[in-house]
């Protein structure tokens, strides 16, 4: 046989092999279409649209290369034709939006870690709490509703039947339950925007009025003649202001019900941004543990959820599915040390700080483009790089700001303009 004949045979064999592999790949996946919840790009509207679920295995279940959607603590994936229509709706919605989230992290953030993630189990309607030694806590001891969280990998402390069970990272969505808001938030808490805003400005206003009384009195006493009436008027004016400030702080504690719906409920598996948020936790879990709810970790997950959703208002209520309060990427909230507390993990301050950085870097990149210069940085890449410098104990003012600057040192094409841009962002948000 001639050399030419051998080469031809190799070509034919390679073609046959490629055709066979394509056929096997086609048989491996069976795409199906389902109605899923799609937010409007602007406003708070939404609709159900028929979308394909990609890379589903051909086993008749909500299971694919990247995700396996199960019910509660079960091991088997939910059937595509399950008689539980609501469960099918949630499974389709979660699978679709998780696929979008993962693709964003691969295509836009170019995360090698996400690209190598094995299949993630996603649990719907799970009421159990998480146990790092048993996986699931006894459902009778503690039940969870209206929540979603990402679970770290682990293993059981004791072997069962001679085998020590292990699990990889998971995402859990607990079921929705309608609860009376008044029972969740006692009136005296003052968890409303007016009261919280007054708490932010109370200390500087009190200090200003105290100083006015002290220095005003000293100034008058130093004068050759003291006007008793003027001194009294000044004291009454400033003491009156102090009384008003303290009075308003106390009164606004009882205004919570003005800002609340009568009931609170949220079906987290139906809210796209929550799904994006939970996957962001998984995507950054190589350094940021998924079981700590603190402002830095939650705010970074919020930022990437907002990047996937590309909407200003995040998490706002969806009729029949949630009464959730929205977060604003353009929030004007200024920094205050009280924002560092774990109880403020749901605040939109960190989200708005990171989003302002995105806006300002885009402006700088546009100006540089007009001058024929390359971009200062890919800001998403900058935020992602910052997570390598953070952990579950990091704070906003001391740690996250430094992490962003360190990330700029590693990623910015021009160091001084990059760091100056970040410092200007910090100043705009009250971190001088």
Buried (B, 14 or more C-beta within 10 A) or exposed (E): EEEEEEEEEEEEEEEEEEEEEEEEEEEEBBEBEBBBBBBEEEEEEBEEEEBEBBBBBEEBBBBBBBBBBBBBEEEEBBBBEBEEEBBBBBBBBBBBBBBBBBBBBBEBBEBEBBEEBEEBBBBBBBBBBBBEEBBBBEBEEEBBBBBBBBBBEBEBEEEEEEEEEEBEBBBBBBBBBEBEBBEEBEEEEBBBEBBBEBBBEBEEBBEEBEEBBEEBBEEBEEEEEEEEEEBEEBBEEBEEBBEEBEEBBEEBBBBBEEBBEEEBBBBBBBBBBBBBBBBBBBBBBEEBBBBBBBBBBBBBBBBBBBBBBEBBBBBBBBEEBBBBBBBBBEBEBBBBEEBBEEEBBEBBBBBBBBBBBBEBBEEBBEEBEEEEBEBBBBBBBBBBBBBBBBBBEBBBBEBBBBBBBBBBEBBBBBEEBBBEBBBBBBEBBBBE
